[in-house]
Amino acid sequence: MTAATAHGVDTGRLKAALDAEAHRIVYDQYLPDTADGLGEELRCISEVDRAHLIMLTERGIVDADRAAALLRTIEELRGQDFAPVRATPMPRGVYLAYEGHLIERLGDGTGGILHTGRSRNDLNATTTRLKTRGPYLALLDAVDRLAGVLLAKAEEYRDVVMPAYTHGQPAVPISYGHYLAGVAGAVLRAYESLLDAGRQLDVNPLGAGAIGGTSVPIAPRRTAELLGFSSAAPNSVDAVASRDFVLDLLSASAVLGVALARAGRDLSTWTSEEFGLLRVGDTLVGSSSMMPQKRNPFLLEHIQGRSTASLGAFVGAASAMTTGGYTNAIAVGTEAVRHLRPGLSSTTDAVTLLSLVVAGTEPERERMTDRAVDGFTSATYLAERLVLDGTPFRAAHHLVGETVLGALESGRSLVDAARFAAVDDGGLAPDRVAAACAHGGGPGSTADGIRALGARRDVLRAELSDRRTRWADGAALLSQAVTEAVTSCRPA
């Protein structure tokens, strides 16, 4: 037995290992969660502190030397990955332990100025937005990738004819590319919805205080700039009470998840031996531990399972929020928010898996064509030809229906059974019919549709790039301001 066989790479039927990205999603879920939630919280708090101190200094509210001392200590903690704070007891939460460490290091006269004009309420509202940026961008990047894969494969397979199915039965001829372009339309709408939902992430709540703002003459627009936000919250109550962006993001993810699950079901059906319309590559299927003949496209089941997680997360978050009044509330700011990351993460996984499957799946062209012919998918087109020749539609519908029945009973094709119709030789071939159906967004217009979808994707990609750039520019601007503040004041 070779090492490859021992490790399950070569199963006899399958000669390649599972795709590494798919492996991470479906198998590494059983590994312990190693995410550093405490470190992420402390990094976000310190990022807000840096911006807040720069603003307080620029406004003349805090002495520059004391602000510089605080900034030096914060930078030192960031360099140590907050090791001293991690070792500190936290009976009243992370923030007070962190602030307490700074006061212990620098004294109350310096460490105690950090919270000037601020509350944990607006701080938490701000850090929640900062922590959401990473998983939000990961989801959008995955959606953009899926849209690109769908459009590329739609173009590649736009002339590969297949039946469209309604109620599980062959209906009319389309192409596999036309189907993929249809799914791409749903994905791009979700892309746009996610970008719309994310606009609330760009509103800076810092400055709202506990709920009533502050009498300290702070400048929320400056902290917004330093933290990459596009604007400052105009109302202090709304700033600390609302986490609507959580619901909006989960809602948009849930709608996307529905489309993913439906596409997953189609692909699962079409890859079955009974249909045999698609073949998934060896790196995207699994084997059976007992049955050596099996090629299981099991990633499609993971897609269907994970795509619904955001819906459950939405229900959980919305249910939690309804228990809190419109003010700062733990049920809203903590209990509801905790559903966000798992929902976004599972949706990202589902999107990623579908990208892999679509990219690694090939249509069985002859089988698709045969099913389009054997399923009499050109019957509607035949009826429409009769209508254009002057036959009332219902009469044409009845005549073609009888013709199909006669063809089935006699074992003939639709072409042979429809000699009465004025259709050019070969005119009922599914590829000819699909090409002729160019109106109403039919398969004959697939090329134009792909171009329009590609242009729409370009617009959405530009908006995503602008948002990512603003966040990165804010971080760079803040780091520069901190460096200048620290170097302009000598340590005492």
VEXDREN-2710 file (C-alpha; in Angstrom, 1 decimal):
% VEXDREN-2710
k/r/px/py/pz
1/MET/0.0/0.0/0.0
2/THR/1.4/3.4/-1.0
3/ALA/1.5/6.4/1.3
4/ALA/-1.1/8.1/-1.1
5/THR/-3.4/5.1/-0.7
6/ALA/-3.0/5.0/3.1
7/HIS/-3.9/8.6/3.4
8/GLY/-7.0/8.3/1.2
9/VAL/-5.7/10.2/-1.8
10/ASP/-6.0/7.2/-4.2
11/THR/-9.2/5.2/-3.3
12/GLY/-9.1/3.1/-6.4
13/ARG/-12.0/4.9/-8.1
14/LEU/-10.7/8.4/-7.2
15/LYS/-7.1/9.3/-8.1
16/ALA/-6.9/12.8/-6.5
17/ALA/-7.2/14.3/-3.1
18/LEU/-10.1/16.6/-2.1
19/ASP/-9.5/20.2/-3.1
20/ALA/-7.6/21.9/-0.2
21/GLU/-10.0/24.8/0.1
22/ALA/-13.0/22.4/0.3
23/HIS/-11.1/20.3/2.8
24/ARG/-10.6/23.3/5.1
25/ILE/-14.3/24.0/5.0
26/VAL/-15.8/20.5/5.4
27/TYR/-13.2/18.7/7.5
28/ASP/-11.4/21.3/9.6
29/GLN/-14.8/22.2/11.2
30/TYR/-14.1/19.3/13.5
31/LEU/-10.9/20.9/14.8
32/PRO/-10.9/23.1/18.0
33/ASP/-11.7/26.8/17.4
34/THR/-8.4/28.6/17.6
35/ALA/-9.8/32.1/16.9
36/ASP/-8.4/34.7/19.2
37/GLY/-11.6/36.6/20.2
38/LEU/-9.9/38.3/23.1
39/GLY/-7.0/39.6/21.0
40/GLU/-9.4/40.8/18.3
41/GLU/-11.5/42.7/20.9
42/LEU/-8.4/44.3/22.4
43/ARG/-7.0/45.3/19.0
44/CYS/-10.3/47.0/18.1
45/ILE/-10.5/48.8/21.4
46/SER/-6.9/50.0/21.0
47/GLU/-7.6/51.2/17.4
48/VAL/-10.5/53.3/18.7
49/ASP/-8.4/54.6/21.5
50/ARG/-5.7/55.7/19.1
51/ALA/-8.2/57.6/17.0
52/HIS/-9.9/59.1/20.1
53/LEU/-6.7/60.3/21.6
54/ILE/-5.5/61.9/18.4
55/MET/-8.9/63.7/18.2
56/LEU/-8.8/64.8/21.8
57/THR/-5.3/66.2/21.4
58/GLU/-6.1/68.0/18.2
59/ARG/-9.2/69.6/19.9
60/GLY/-7.0/70.8/22.8
61/ILE/-9.1/68.7/25.2
62/VAL/-6.1/66.5/26.3
63/ASP/-2.5/67.6/26.9
64/ALA/-0.3/66.4/24.0
65/ASP/2.4/65.0/26.3
66/ARG/-0.1/62.9/28.3
67/ALA/-1.7/61.7/25.1
68/ALA/1.7/60.8/23.7
69/ALA/2.5/58.8/26.8
70/LEU/-0.8/56.9/26.5
71/LEU/-0.2/56.3/22.8
72/ARG/3.3/54.9/23.5
73/THR/1.9/52.5/26.0
74/ILE/-0.9/51.4/23.8
75/GLU/1.6/50.8/20.9
76/GLU/3.7/48.8/23.3
77/LEU/0.8/46.7/24.2
78/ARG/-0.1/46.1/20.6
79/GLY/3.4/45.0/19.9
80/GLN/3.2/42.5/22.8
81/ASP/-0.2/41.3/21.5
82/PHE/-1.6/42.6/24.8
83/ALA/0.1/39.9/26.9
84/PRO/0.1/42.0/30.1
85/VAL/-3.7/42.6/29.7
86/ARG/-4.4/39.0/28.9
87/ALA/-2.8/38.1/32.3
88/THR/-4.9/40.6/34.2
89/PRO/-8.1/39.4/36.0
90/MET/-11.2/40.7/34.2
91/PRO/-14.1/40.7/36.8
92/ARG/-15.8/43.6/35.1
93/GLY/-15.0/42.9/31.5
94/VAL/-12.2/43.3/29.0
95/TYR/-12.3/47.1/28.6
96/LEU/-12.1/48.0/32.3
97/ALA/-9.2/45.5/32.7
98/TYR/-7.5/47.1/29.8
99/GLU/-8.0/50.6/31.0
100/GLY/-7.1/49.6/34.5
101/HIS/-3.7/48.3/33.2
102/LEU/-3.0/51.7/31.5
103/ILE/-3.9/53.6/34.8
104/GLU/-1.7/51.2/36.7
105/ARG/1.2/51.9/34.3
106/LEU/0.8/55.6/33.9
107/GLY/-1.2/56.8/36.8
108/ASP/-4.7/58.2/36.9
109/GLY/-3.6/61.6/35.7
110/THR/-2.6/60.1/32.3
111/GLY/-4.3/56.6/32.1
112/GLY/-7.5/58.1/33.4
113/ILE/-8.0/60.5/30.5
114/LEU/-8.6/57.8/28.0
115/HIS/-12.3/57.7/28.5
116/THR/-12.9/61.4/28.2
117/GLY/-16.1/62.1/26.3
118/ARG/-16.8/58.5/25.8
119/SER/-18.8/55.5/27.2
120/ARG/-18.5/51.8/26.8
121/ASN/-21.8/52.0/25.0
122/ASP/-20.5/54.0/22.0
123/LEU/-17.2/52.2/22.2
124/ASN/-18.9/48.8/21.9
125/ALA/-21.1/50.1/19.0
126/THR/-17.9/51.2/17.3
127/THR/-15.8/48.0/17.9
128/THR/-18.7/45.8/16.7
129/ARG/-18.5/47.6/13.4
130/LEU/-14.7/47.3/13.2
131/LYS/-14.9/43.6/14.0
132/THR/-17.5/43.0/11.3
133/ARG/-15.3/44.4/8.6
134/GLY/-13.2/41.3/8.2
135/PRO/-15.9/38.6/7.8
136/TYR/-18.0/41.1/5.8
137/LEU/-15.1/41.6/3.3
138/ALA/-14.5/37.8/3.2
139/LEU/-18.1/37.2/2.3
140/LEU/-18.1/39.9/-0.4
141/ASP/-14.8/38.6/-1.9
142/ALA/-16.3/35.1/-2.0
143/VAL/-19.5/36.4/-3.7
144/ASP/-17.4/38.3/-6.2
145/ARG/-15.4/35.2/-7.0
146/LEU/-18.6/33.1/-7.4
147/ALA/-20.1/35.7/-9.7
148/GLY/-16.9/35.6/-11.8
149/VAL/-16.8/31.8/-12.0
150/LEU/-20.5/31.7/-13.0
151/LEU/-20.1/34.3/-15.7
152/ALA/-16.9/32.6/-17.1
153/LYS/-18.5/29.2/-17.2
154/ALA/-21.7/30.7/-18.6
155/GLU/-19.7/32.0/-21.5
156/GLU/-17.8/28.8/-21.9
157/TYR/-21.0/26.7/-22.0
158/ARG/-23.5/29.1/-23.5
159/ASP/-23.9/26.8/-26.6
160/VAL/-24.2/23.5/-24.7
161/VAL/-27.8/22.7/-25.0
162/MET/-29.8/21.1/-22.2
163/PRO/-33.4/20.9/-21.0
164/ALA/-34.7/23.5/-18.7
165/TYR/-36.8/21.6/-16.1
166/THR/-40.1/22.6/-14.5
167/HIS/-41.8/20.4/-11.9
168/GLY/-38.9/18.0/-12.4
169/GLN/-39.8/17.4/-16.1
170/PRO/-38.0/18.5/-19.3
171/ALA/-39.6/21.7/-20.4
172/VAL/-37.8/23.7/-23.1
173/PRO/-34.3/23.7/-24.5
174/ILE/-31.8/26.2/-23.0
175/SER/-28.1/25.9/-22.5
176/TYR/-26.0/25.1/-19.5
177/GLY/-24.5/28.5/-19.9
178/HIS/-27.9/30.2/-19.9
179/TYR/-28.7/28.4/-16.6
180/LEU/-25.4/29.5/-15.0
181/ALA/-26.0/33.1/-16.1
182/GLY/-29.4/32.9/-14.4
183/VAL/-27.8/31.9/-11.2
184/ALA/-25.2/34.7/-11.6
185/GLY/-28.1/37.2/-11.8
186/ALA/-29.3/36.1/-8.3
187/VAL/-25.7/36.2/-7.0
188/LEU/-25.2/39.7/-8.3
189/ARG/-28.4/40.9/-6.7
190/ALA/-27.2/39.5/-3.4
191/TYR/-23.9/41.2/-4.0
192/GLU/-25.7/44.5/-4.3
193/SER/-27.8/43.8/-1.3
194/LEU/-24.8/43.0/0.9
195/LEU/-23.1/46.3/-0.2
196/ASP/-26.3/48.2/0.6
197/ALA/-26.5/46.5/4.0
198/GLY/-22.8/47.3/4.7
199/ARG/-23.3/51.0/4.3
200/GLN/-24.4/51.1/8.0
201/LEU/-20.9/49.8/8.8
202/ASP/-19.6/53.1/7.5
203/VAL/-21.4/55.3/10.1
204/ASN/-19.3/56.1/13.1
205/PRO/-21.2/55.9/16.5
206/LEU/-18.2/57.1/18.6
207/GLY/-19.2/60.2/20.4
208/ALA/-22.7/59.2/21.3
209/GLY/-21.6/58.4/24.8
210/ALA/-23.9/56.4/27.0
211/ILE/-26.9/57.5/25.0
212/GLY/-27.1/61.3/25.2
213/GLY/-23.9/62.4/23.6
214/THR/-21.4/64.5/25.6
215/SER/-20.7/68.1/26.6
216/VAL/-17.0/67.6/25.8
217/PRO/-16.4/69.4/22.4
218/ILE/-15.3/66.3/20.6
219/ALA/-15.1/65.9/16.8
220/PRO/-16.8/62.6/15.7
221/ARG/-16.1/63.4/12.1
222/ARG/-12.4/63.3/12.8
223/THR/-12.5/60.0/14.5
224/ALA/-14.7/58.8/11.6
225/GLU/-11.9/59.8/9.2
226/LEU/-9.2/58.1/11.2
227/LEU/-11.2/54.9/11.5
228/GLY/-12.2/54.7/7.9
229/PHE/-15.9/55.6/8.4
230/SER/-17.6/57.7/5.8
231/SER/-19.8/59.7/8.3
232/ALA/-20.7/60.2/11.9
233/ALA/-24.0/59.2/13.5
234/PRO/-26.3/62.2/13.7
235/ASN/-28.4/60.9/16.7
236/SER/-26.9/59.6/19.9
237/VAL/-29.9/57.4/20.8
238/ASP/-29.8/55.7/17.4
239/ALA/-26.0/55.3/17.5
240/VAL/-26.0/53.2/20.7
241/ALA/-29.4/51.5/20.4
242/SER/-29.2/50.3/16.8
243/ARG/-27.5/47.2/15.5
244/ASP/-29.7/47.1/12.4
245/PHE/-26.7/46.4/10.2
246/VAL/-26.6/43.0/11.9
247/LEU/-30.1/42.2/10.7
248/ASP/-29.5/43.7/7.2
249/LEU/-26.3/41.7/6.7
250/LEU/-27.9/38.5/7.8
251/SER/-31.0/39.2/5.8
252/ALA/-29.0/39.7/2.6
253/SER/-27.0/36.6/3.4
254/ALA/-30.1/34.6/3.9
255/VAL/-31.6/35.6/0.6
256/LEU/-28.3/34.7/-1.0
257/GLY/-28.4/31.4/0.9
258/VAL/-31.7/30.5/-0.7
259/ALA/-30.3/30.9/-4.2
260/LEU/-27.2/28.9/-3.2
261/ALA/-29.3/26.0/-1.8
262/ARG/-31.6/26.0/-4.9
263/ALA/-28.6/25.9/-7.3
264/GLY/-27.1/23.2/-5.1
265/ARG/-30.2/21.1/-5.4
266/ASP/-30.2/21.4/-9.2
267/LEU/-26.5/20.4/-9.4
268/SER/-27.0/17.5/-7.0
269/THR/-29.8/16.2/-9.2
270/TRP/-28.0/16.6/-12.5
271/THR/-24.8/14.9/-11.2
272/SER/-26.7/11.8/-10.2
273/GLU/-26.2/8.6/-12.2
274/GLU/-29.9/8.7/-13.2
275/PHE/-29.6/12.2/-14.8
276/GLY/-25.9/12.1/-15.7
277/LEU/-25.9/15.6/-17.1
278/LEU/-22.8/16.9/-15.2
279/ARG/-19.6/15.4/-14.0
280/VAL/-17.8/16.8/-11.0
281/GLY/-14.0/16.4/-11.0
282/ASP/-12.2/14.0/-8.6
283/THR/-10.9/16.8/-6.4
284/LEU/-14.5/17.8/-5.6
285/VAL/-16.1/14.5/-4.8
286/GLY/-15.9/12.0/-1.9
287/SER/-15.7/8.2/-1.8
288/SER/-17.5/5.7/0.3
289/SER/-15.7/4.0/3.2
290/MET/-17.4/0.8/2.2
291/MET/-18.6/0.9/-1.4
292/PRO/-15.6/1.2/-3.8
293/GLN/-17.7/2.3/-6.8
294/LYS/-19.0/5.5/-5.3
295/ARG/-18.3/9.1/-6.4
296/ASN/-20.2/11.3/-4.0
297/PRO/-20.6/15.0/-4.9
298/PHE/-21.0/15.6/-1.2
299/LEU/-19.9/19.2/-1.3
300/LEU/-23.3/20.0/-2.7
301/GLU/-24.9/18.8/0.5
302/HIS/-22.6/21.0/2.5
303/ILE/-23.6/23.9/0.3
304/GLN/-27.3/23.2/1.0
305/GLY/-26.7/22.8/4.7
306/ARG/-24.5/25.9/5.3
307/SER/-26.5/28.2/3.0
308/THR/-29.3/28.3/5.5
309/ALA/-27.2/29.2/8.6
310/SER/-27.7/32.9/8.0
311/LEU/-31.4/32.5/8.0
312/GLY/-31.3/30.9/11.4
313/ALA/-28.9/33.6/12.6
314/PHE/-31.2/36.3/11.4
315/VAL/-34.1/34.7/13.4
316/GLY/-31.9/34.4/16.5
317/ALA/-30.6/38.0/16.2
318/ALA/-34.0/39.5/15.5
319/SER/-35.6/37.6/18.3
320/ALA/-33.0/38.8/20.8
321/MET/-33.4/42.4/19.6
322/THR/-37.1/42.4/20.2
323/THR/-36.6/42.0/23.9
324/GLY/-34.6/45.2/24.4
325/GLY/-35.9/48.8/24.4
326/TYR/-34.6/51.3/22.0
327/THR/-31.6/52.2/24.0
328/ASN/-28.3/50.6/24.9
329/ALA/-29.3/47.0/25.6
330/ILE/-27.2/43.8/26.2
331/ALA/-29.9/41.8/24.3
332/VAL/-29.1/43.9/21.3
333/GLY/-25.4/44.8/21.5
334/THR/-24.3/41.4/22.7
335/GLU/-26.8/38.7/22.4
336/ALA/-28.1/39.6/19.0
337/VAL/-24.7/40.5/17.6
338/ARG/-23.2/37.1/18.5
339/HIS/-25.3/35.5/15.7
340/LEU/-23.7/37.6/13.1
341/ARG/-20.3/36.1/12.6
342/PRO/-21.4/32.4/12.4
343/GLY/-24.1/33.4/9.9
344/LEU/-21.7/35.3/7.7
345/SER/-19.0/32.6/8.0
346/SER/-21.3/29.7/7.0
347/THR/-22.6/31.7/4.0
348/THR/-19.0/32.4/3.0
349/ASP/-18.2/28.7/3.1
350/ALA/-21.3/27.9/1.0
351/VAL/-20.4/30.5/-1.6
352/THR/-16.8/29.2/-1.7
353/LEU/-17.9/25.6/-2.2
354/LEU/-20.3/26.5/-4.9
355/SER/-17.5/28.4/-6.7
356/LEU/-15.3/25.3/-6.5
357/VAL/-18.0/23.0/-7.8
358/VAL/-19.1/25.2/-10.7
359/ALA/-15.5/25.7/-11.7
360/GLY/-14.7/22.0/-11.5
361/THR/-17.8/20.6/-13.1
362/GLU/-18.2/19.8/-16.8
363/PRO/-21.4/19.1/-18.7
364/GLU/-22.0/15.8/-20.4
365/ARG/-22.8/17.4/-23.8
366/GLU/-24.3/14.4/-25.6
367/ARG/-26.3/13.4/-22.6
368/MET/-27.7/16.9/-22.3
369/THR/-28.7/17.0/-26.0
370/ASP/-30.2/13.6/-25.8
371/ARG/-32.4/14.5/-22.9
372/ALA/-33.5/17.7/-24.7
373/VAL/-34.5/15.6/-27.7
374/ASP/-36.1/12.7/-25.8
375/GLY/-37.9/15.2/-23.5
376/PHE/-39.7/16.8/-26.5
377/THR/-38.4/20.2/-25.4
378/SER/-39.0/21.7/-28.8
379/ALA/-42.8/21.2/-28.5
380/THR/-43.5/24.7/-27.3
381/TYR/-41.4/26.2/-30.2
382/LEU/-43.4/24.0/-32.6
383/ALA/-46.7/25.4/-31.2
384/GLU/-45.4/28.9/-31.5
385/ARG/-44.5/28.3/-35.2
386/LEU/-48.1/27.2/-35.8
387/VAL/-49.3/30.3/-34.1
388/LEU/-47.2/32.6/-36.3
389/ASP/-48.7/30.8/-39.3
390/GLY/-52.2/31.7/-38.1
391/THR/-53.3/28.9/-35.8
392/PRO/-54.9/30.1/-32.5
393/PHE/-52.5/29.2/-29.7
394/ARG/-54.9/26.9/-27.8
395/ALA/-55.6/24.9/-31.0
396/ALA/-51.8/24.8/-31.7
397/HIS/-51.2/23.7/-28.1
398/HIS/-53.7/20.9/-28.4
399/LEU/-52.4/19.7/-31.8
400/VAL/-48.8/19.6/-30.7
401/GLY/-49.9/17.8/-27.5
402/GLU/-51.6/15.1/-29.6
403/THR/-48.5/14.9/-31.8
404/VAL/-46.2/14.3/-28.8
405/LEU/-48.6/11.6/-27.5
406/GLY/-48.6/9.9/-30.9
407/ALA/-44.8/10.1/-31.1
408/LEU/-44.5/8.5/-27.7
409/GLU/-46.9/5.7/-28.6
410/SER/-45.1/5.0/-31.9
411/GLY/-41.6/5.5/-30.7
412/ARG/-40.9/8.3/-33.2
413/SER/-39.2/11.6/-32.6
414/LEU/-41.0/14.9/-32.6
415/VAL/-39.4/15.8/-35.9
416/ASP/-40.9/12.7/-37.5
417/ALA/-44.2/13.1/-35.9
418/ALA/-44.6/16.8/-36.9
419/ARG/-44.3/16.5/-40.7
420/PHE/-47.5/18.6/-40.9
421/ALA/-45.7/21.7/-39.6
422/ALA/-43.9/24.2/-41.8
423/VAL/-40.6/23.9/-40.0
424/ASP/-37.3/24.0/-41.9
425/ASP/-35.3/20.8/-41.9
426/GLY/-33.5/20.5/-38.6
427/GLY/-35.6/23.4/-37.3
428/LEU/-36.8/21.4/-34.2
429/ALA/-33.2/20.5/-33.1
430/PRO/-32.9/21.8/-29.5
431/ASP/-29.8/23.9/-30.3
432/ARG/-31.7/25.7/-33.2
433/VAL/-34.7/26.2/-31.0
434/ALA/-32.7/27.6/-28.1
435/ALA/-30.9/30.0/-30.5
436/ALA/-34.3/31.1/-31.8
437/CYS/-35.7/31.9/-28.4
438/ALA/-33.9/35.3/-28.2
439/HIS/-36.8/37.3/-26.8
440/GLY/-37.8/37.7/-23.2
441/GLY/-34.3/36.9/-21.9
442/GLY/-34.3/33.5/-23.5
443/PRO/-31.2/31.4/-24.3
444/GLY/-30.8/33.1/-27.7
445/SER/-29.9/36.3/-25.8
446/THR/-27.4/34.6/-23.4
447/ALA/-24.4/36.4/-24.8
448/ASP/-26.0/39.8/-24.3
449/GLY/-27.1/38.8/-20.9
450/ILE/-23.6/37.7/-19.8
451/ARG/-22.2/41.1/-21.0
452/ALA/-24.8/43.0/-19.0
453/LEU/-24.1/40.9/-15.9
454/GLY/-20.4/41.4/-16.3
455/ALA/-20.8/45.2/-16.5
456/ARG/-23.0/45.1/-13.4
457/ARG/-20.3/43.1/-11.6
458/ASP/-17.7/45.7/-12.5
459/VAL/-19.8/48.4/-10.9
460/LEU/-20.2/46.4/-7.7
461/ARG/-16.5/45.5/-7.6
462/ALA/-15.7/49.2/-7.8
463/GLU/-17.9/50.0/-4.9
464/LEU/-16.4/47.1/-2.8
465/SER/-12.9/48.3/-3.8
466/ASP/-13.7/51.9/-2.7
467/ARG/-15.0/50.7/0.7
468/ARG/-11.9/48.5/1.2
469/THR/-9.6/51.3/0.2
470/ARG/-11.3/53.8/2.6
471/TRP/-10.9/51.4/5.5
472/ALA/-7.2/50.8/4.6
473/ASP/-6.6/54.6/4.1
474/GLY/-8.1/55.3/7.5
475/ALA/-5.8/52.8/9.1
476/ALA/-2.8/54.3/7.4
477/LEU/-3.8/57.8/8.3
478/LEU/-4.3/56.9/11.9
479/SER/-1.0/55.2/12.1
480/GLN/0.7/58.2/10.7
481/ALA/-1.1/60.5/13.1
482/VAL/0.0/58.3/16.1
483/THR/3.6/58.2/14.9
484/GLU/3.7/62.0/14.6
485/ALA/2.0/62.4/18.0
486/VAL/4.4/60.1/19.7
487/THR/7.6/61.4/18.1
488/SER/6.7/65.1/18.6
489/CYS/6.6/64.7/22.4
490/ARG/9.6/63.4/24.3
491/PRO/9.0/60.8/27.0
492/ALA/9.1/62.3/30.5
END
